[in-house]
Amino acid sequence: MDFALPKDLADYLDELDAFIEREIKPLEAENDNIRFFDHRREDARTDWDRGGLPNHQWEALLGEARRRADAAGHYRFPYPKEYGGKDGSNLAMAVIREHLAAKGLGLHCDLQNEHSIVGNNVGLLLMLHYGSEEQKATWIDDLLNGRKFFAFGITEPEHGSDATFMETNAVRDGDEWVINGEKTWNTGIHIAAYDMIMARTSGEPGDGSGITAFLVPTDAPGFKVEEYLWTFNMPTDHAHVSLTDVRVPHSAIFGEEGRGLAIVQHFFNENRIRQAASSLGAAQFCINESVEYAKVRAPFGKPLATNQAIQFPLVELQTQAEMLRALIHKTAWRMDTEGVFAASREVSMCNYWANRLCCQAADQAMQVHGGLGYSRHKPFEHIYRHHRRYRITEGSDEIQMRRIAGYMFGFMKQRAPKGVSE
């Protein structure tokens, strides 16, 4: 058993670091772009006159960073080679996401909206796996080049964690479907051309089958953004939307009719292992910064690092980080070798623990840094605000623990949902 990173992956991390220093750091510094990362001026990201949406200049800067990363051959790393990628594995993506987040906040990897110089375009990967030939012909080139993408309409105002009880429904009318319902926390809808709407088409509330995914144009008659929800961490691109007699053709079905939750589960597993790795990287950054600060900060005539009250909490955090890193790597490796659904239990373990660990590490970093840590002169409060959301939005801690219990006690099986091949 070899726990060493493959040499080609270790070399690639060095290549990414060189690219960041050569192209991304200068871009971050020019034309006062640093205002978006100066935590005292963080509201530069937010367009308060448009309901708290991301500022146009901020999104344009992120787009330019992605363009440069794509030109350098990095952005498409996880995509298949036939689409300009490098067939990046789940393990490689987990390692890269952790590596970038551990470097701290910056244009190379901004945690607020999961921007990264190495793309995490789960929408493209789902399209390749579940899209019809017609949908692939329509979507793939635009998804590859960032010209168009679809948001995910899953959560509902009255039904959050349990998607099987969704009230949004679709009824067939000839060659069309008529959709009615509401979705909330519909992230990215302000720039999405389509929304992947999950709607019940058959079965009863609580049934895992009978839910269908539809690709719905956001400019369709009856599709309305009711409001953007302000959060702990601004700006917001999280919308509450309503659908009133929205008509879409039968060809708008994404994947199989009645098997929409399989797409959600696929999306969750791939996205959650990468997000867990990112949370681990952010936690490691907080730990590293705290250790270095404790070495040089010397109240009462001696460095903070000599105090066990400082040492022991950081020791516990580092120990947890090391154990979590091993589990993330093992889980991602199993997803690569046995299939995306083979390690669903472990994905939940990684996800809820990584998000909790990151919040604990950011909180401890604030404590070690004292008043400076609590201020916006340091990034820890920003890291806490961002990652606190993932203890809810990526499946709450409690839901993840319930899933793990389901696998442990035999109520659930680690396998692909019925009708889905890996």
C-alpha positions in Angstrom: 0.0 0.0 0.0 1.5 3.3 -1.1 0.3 6.6 0.3 2.6 8.8 -1.7 1.1 11.1 -4.2 1.8 10.0 -7.8 4.8 11.9 -9.1 2.9 13.3 -12.0 0.3 14.8 -9.6 3.0 16.2 -7.3 4.8 17.8 -10.3 1.4 19.2 -11.4 1.0 21.0 -8.1 4.3 22.7 -8.7 3.2 23.6 -12.2 0.0 25.2 -10.8 2.0 27.1 -8.2 4.3 28.5 -10.9 1.2 29.6 -13.0 -0.3 31.3 -10.0 2.9 33.3 -9.3 3.4 34.1 -13.0 -0.2 35.1 -14.1 -2.7 35.1 -11.3 -1.0 37.0 -8.6 -0.1 39.9 -10.9 -3.7 40.0 -12.1 -4.9 40.1 -8.5 -2.7 43.1 -7.8 -3.4 45.2 -10.9 -6.0 48.0 -11.2 -6.8 47.8 -7.5 -8.2 44.3 -8.0 -6.9 43.6 -4.5 -9.9 45.5 -3.2 -11.9 42.3 -3.7 -9.5 40.4 -1.3 -8.9 43.3 1.2 -11.4 42.2 3.8 -11.9 45.8 5.0 -13.3 46.5 1.5 -15.0 43.2 0.9 -18.2 44.9 0.0 -16.5 45.8 -3.3 -17.8 42.3 -4.4 -21.4 43.2 -3.8 -23.7 45.3 -5.9 -26.0 46.7 -3.3 -28.1 48.5 -6.0 -29.0 45.1 -7.6 -30.2 43.4 -4.5 -26.9 42.3 -3.2 -25.8 40.4 -6.4 -22.1 39.9 -7.2 -20.6 43.1 -8.7 -20.1 42.9 -12.5 -16.4 43.9 -12.1 -15.9 41.1 -9.6 -17.4 38.5 -11.8 -15.5 39.8 -14.8 -12.2 39.4 -12.9 -13.1 35.8 -12.0 -13.9 35.2 -15.7 -10.5 36.6 -16.8 -8.7 34.3 -14.3 -10.5 31.3 -15.6 -9.7 32.4 -19.2 -6.0 32.5 -18.4 -6.2 29.2 -16.6 -7.9 27.7 -19.6 -5.3 29.1 -22.0 -2.6 27.6 -19.9 -4.2 24.2 -19.9 -5.3 24.1 -16.3 -9.0 24.9 -16.1 -10.2 21.8 -17.9 -8.1 19.4 -15.9 -11.0 17.1 -14.8 -12.6 17.0 -18.2 -12.1 14.1 -20.6 -9.2 14.4 -23.0 -11.5 14.6 -26.0 -12.8 17.9 -24.6 -9.4 19.4 -23.9 -9.1 18.1 -20.4 -6.6 15.7 -18.7 -9.1 13.0 -17.5 -8.4 14.3 -13.9 -9.6 11.7 -11.4 -11.6 12.4 -8.2 -8.4 11.7 -6.2 -6.4 14.2 -8.2 -9.2 16.8 -7.9 -9.4 16.3 -4.2 -5.6 16.8 -3.8 -5.7 19.9 -6.1 -8.7 21.5 -4.3 -7.0 21.0 -0.9 -3.7 22.4 -2.2 -5.2 25.5 -3.6 -7.4 26.3 -0.6 -4.4 25.7 1.8 -2.7 28.7 0.0 -5.3 31.0 1.5 -7.9 33.3 -0.2 -7.0 34.6 -3.6 -7.9 34.8 -7.2 -6.5 31.3 -7.7 -9.2 29.8 -5.5 -11.9 32.0 -4.1 -14.0 30.1 -1.6 -17.1 32.3 -1.8 -18.4 31.0 -5.1 -16.1 28.0 -5.6 -14.1 29.8 -8.3 -10.9 28.0 -9.1 -8.2 28.0 -11.7 -8.9 24.2 -12.0 -12.6 24.0 -12.9 -15.2 22.1 -10.9 -17.8 22.2 -13.7 -20.0 19.4 -12.4 -22.7 20.5 -14.8 -20.5 19.5 -17.8 -19.7 16.1 -16.2 -23.4 15.5 -15.6 -24.2 16.5 -19.2 -21.6 14.0 -20.5 -23.1 11.3 -18.3 -26.9 11.9 -18.5 -27.5 14.2 -21.4 -29.3 13.0 -24.6 -27.4 13.3 -27.8 -29.5 16.3 -28.7 -28.7 18.0 -25.4 -25.0 17.2 -25.7 -24.9 18.7 -29.1 -26.6 21.9 -27.8 -24.7 22.2 -24.5 -21.2 20.8 -24.4 -19.4 23.4 -26.3 -21.0 26.3 -24.4 -20.4 24.5 -21.1 -16.7 23.9 -22.0 -16.2 27.6 -22.9 -18.2 29.1 -20.1 -20.7 30.7 -22.4 -23.7 29.1 -20.9 -24.5 27.0 -17.8 -27.5 25.7 -15.8 -28.3 26.2 -12.2 -29.7 23.5 -9.9 -33.3 23.9 -8.7 -33.6 21.2 -6.0 -34.4 22.7 -2.5 -37.8 24.0 -1.8 -39.0 26.6 0.7 -41.0 24.0 2.7 -38.8 21.0 2.0 -35.0 21.4 2.4 -33.1 18.3 3.3 -35.6 15.7 2.1 -36.0 16.2 -1.6 -38.4 13.3 -1.9 -41.2 15.4 -0.5 -40.9 18.2 -3.0 -44.1 19.9 -4.0 -43.0 21.1 -7.4 -44.8 19.0 -10.0 -44.9 18.5 -13.7 -47.8 17.2 -15.7 -47.6 16.0 -19.3 -49.7 17.8 -21.9 -49.1 16.2 -25.3 -45.5 16.8 -26.2 -45.0 19.3 -23.4 -44.8 19.3 -19.7 -46.4 21.9 -17.4 -44.4 22.7 -14.3 -45.6 24.4 -11.2 -43.8 25.0 -7.9 -41.1 26.9 -6.1 -37.4 26.5 -5.5 -35.1 28.3 -3.1 -31.3 28.7 -2.6 -31.1 28.5 -6.4 -27.4 29.5 -6.7 -26.1 31.3 -9.8 -29.5 31.8 -11.3 -28.7 35.5 -12.0 -26.4 34.4 -14.9 -27.8 31.0 -15.7 -29.5 30.4 -19.1 -31.3 27.4 -17.7 -32.3 25.9 -14.4 -32.3 22.2 -13.8 -35.7 21.9 -12.1 -36.5 18.7 -10.1 -40.2 18.0 -10.2 -42.5 15.1 -9.2 -44.0 13.5 -12.3 -45.3 10.3 -10.7 -45.5 8.5 -7.4 -46.3 9.8 -3.9 -44.6 12.3 -1.6 -41.6 10.5 0.0 -41.0 8.2 -3.0 -37.4 8.2 -4.2 -38.6 7.4 -7.8 -41.0 9.5 -9.8 -39.0 12.7 -9.7 -37.7 14.1 -13.0 -35.1 16.6 -13.9 -36.0 19.3 -16.5 -33.7 21.8 -18.1 -35.9 24.9 -18.0 -35.0 28.2 -19.7 -34.8 31.0 -17.1 -36.6 33.3 -19.5 -39.6 31.0 -20.0 -43.0 32.5 -19.4 -44.0 31.8 -15.8 -40.4 31.5 -14.5 -39.8 34.2 -11.9 -37.0 35.2 -9.5 -39.0 36.2 -6.4 -36.0 37.4 -4.4 -32.3 37.0 -3.7 -31.6 35.7 -0.2 -29.0 37.7 1.8 -26.7 35.5 3.9 -24.0 35.5 6.5 -21.5 35.8 3.6 -22.2 38.4 0.9 -22.7 38.9 -2.0 -25.6 36.7 -2.7 -26.6 34.7 -5.9 -29.0 32.5 -4.0 -32.5 33.0 -5.4 -36.0 32.0 -4.5 -37.8 31.2 -7.8 -41.4 30.3 -8.7 -42.7 28.4 -11.7 -46.3 29.0 -12.7 -47.6 26.9 -15.6 -44.1 26.9 -17.2 -44.2 24.8 -20.4 -41.2 22.9 -21.6 -40.9 20.2 -24.4 -40.5 16.5 -23.6 -36.9 16.9 -24.8 -36.2 19.1 -21.8 -36.1 16.0 -19.6 -32.5 15.5 -18.4 -31.6 11.9 -17.8 -34.5 9.4 -17.4 -38.1 10.3 -16.6 -38.7 9.5 -12.9 -35.0 9.0 -12.2 -34.0 12.6 -11.4 -32.7 11.9 -7.9 -30.0 9.7 -9.4 -28.6 12.8 -11.1 -28.7 14.7 -7.8 -26.9 11.9 -5.9 -24.2 11.7 -8.6 -23.8 15.5 -8.4 -23.7 15.4 -4.6 -21.0 12.7 -4.4 -18.6 14.3 -6.9 -19.2 17.8 -5.6 -19.0 16.9 -1.9 -15.7 15.1 -2.0 -14.1 18.1 -3.7 -15.8 20.5 -1.4 -14.6 18.5 1.6 -11.1 18.7 0.3 -11.4 22.4 -0.1 -12.7 22.7 3.5 -9.7 20.7 4.6 -7.4 23.0 2.8 -8.9 26.1 4.3 -8.7 24.4 7.8 -5.0 23.7 7.1 -4.4 27.3 6.2 -5.9 28.4 9.5 -3.8 26.0 11.4 -0.6 26.9 9.6 -1.2 30.6 10.1 -1.9 30.2 13.8 1.3 28.1 14.4 3.4 30.8 12.7 1.8 33.6 14.5 2.2 31.8 17.9 5.9 31.6 17.3 6.4 35.3 16.9 3.7 36.8 19.1 5.2 37.3 22.5 2.9 38.7 25.2 4.3 38.7 28.8 7.8 38.3 27.5 7.5 34.8 25.8 6.1 33.5 22.5 2.5 32.2 22.6 3.8 28.9 21.2 5.3 28.0 24.6 1.9 27.9 26.1 0.1 24.5 26.2 -3.2 26.4 26.0 -2.2 27.5 22.6 -0.4 24.2 21.5 -3.0 21.6 22.5 -6.0 22.9 20.5 -3.9 23.3 17.4 -2.4 19.8 18.0 -6.0 18.4 18.0 -6.9 20.3 14.9 -3.8 19.1 13.1 -4.4 15.5 14.1 -7.9 15.6 12.8 -6.7 17.2 9.6 -4.2 14.4 9.0 -6.8 11.7 9.6 -9.4 13.5 7.4 -6.8 13.8 4.6 -6.3 10.1 4.6 -10.0 9.4 4.5 -10.6 11.9 1.7 -7.8 10.4 -0.4 -9.1 6.8 0.2 -12.7 7.8 -0.5 -11.8 9.6 -3.8 -9.6 6.7 -4.8 -12.6 4.3 -4.2 -14.8 6.5 -6.3 -12.3 6.3 -9.1 -11.8 2.6 -8.9 -15.2 1.3 -7.9 -17.7 4.0 -9.1 -19.1 7.3 -7.9 -21.7 5.6 -5.7 -19.4 3.0 -4.1 -18.3 5.2 -1.3 -21.4 7.2 -0.5 -21.0 6.6 3.2 -17.4 7.8 3.2 -18.4 10.9 1.2 -20.8 11.9 3.9 -18.2 11.2 6.6 -15.6 13.4 4.7 -18.1 16.1 4.0 -19.6 16.8 7.4 -16.4 16.4 9.3 -14.4 18.6 6.9 -16.9 21.4 7.1 -17.0 21.2 10.9 -13.2 21.0 11.1 -12.8 24.1 9.0 -15.2 26.1 11.2 -13.3 24.9 14.3 -9.9 25.8 12.7 -11.1 29.3 11.7 -12.5 29.9 15.2 -9.3 28.8 16.8 -7.3 30.9 14.5 -9.3 33.9 15.6 -8.7 33.0 19.2 -4.9 32.6 18.7 -4.7 35.9 16.8 -6.8 37.7 19.4 -8.4 41.0 18.4 -6.5 40.9 15.1 -8.0 37.5 14.3 -11.5 38.8 14.9 -10.9 41.8 12.7 -11.0 41.9 8.9 -7.3 42.5 8.8 -7.1 38.7 8.8 -9.1 36.3 6.6 -10.3 33.9 9.3 -13.7 35.5 9.9 -14.3 35.4 6.2 -13.3 31.7 6.0 -15.6 30.9 8.9 -18.5 32.8 7.4 -18.1 31.0 4.1 -17.6 27.4 5.4 -20.3 27.7 8.0 -22.8 27.5 5.1 -21.5 24.1 4.1 -22.6 22.6 7.3 -26.1 23.2 6.0 -26.1 23.6 2.2 -24.0 20.5 1.3 -26.4 18.4 3.3 -26.6 19.4 7.0 -24.3 17.7 9.6 -27.4 15.9 10.8 -28.5 14.6 7.4 -25.0 13.4 6.6 -24.8 11.6 10.0 -28.2 10.0 9.3 -27.0 8.8 5.9 -23.9 7.3 7.5 -26.2 5.5 10.1 -28.3 4.2 7.3 -25.3 2.5 5.7 -24.0 1.3 9.0 -27.3 -0.3 10.2 -28.3 -1.7 6.8 -31.1 0.7 5.9 -29.2 1.9 2.8 -26.9 0.3 0.3 -23.8 1.7 -1.3 -24.7 1.3 -4.9 -25.9 3.3 -7.9 -29.6 4.2 -7.9 -31.8 1.8 -9.9 -31.6 2.4 -13.6 -28.2 4.2 -13.4 -24.9 2.8 -14.7 -21.6 4.2 -13.6 
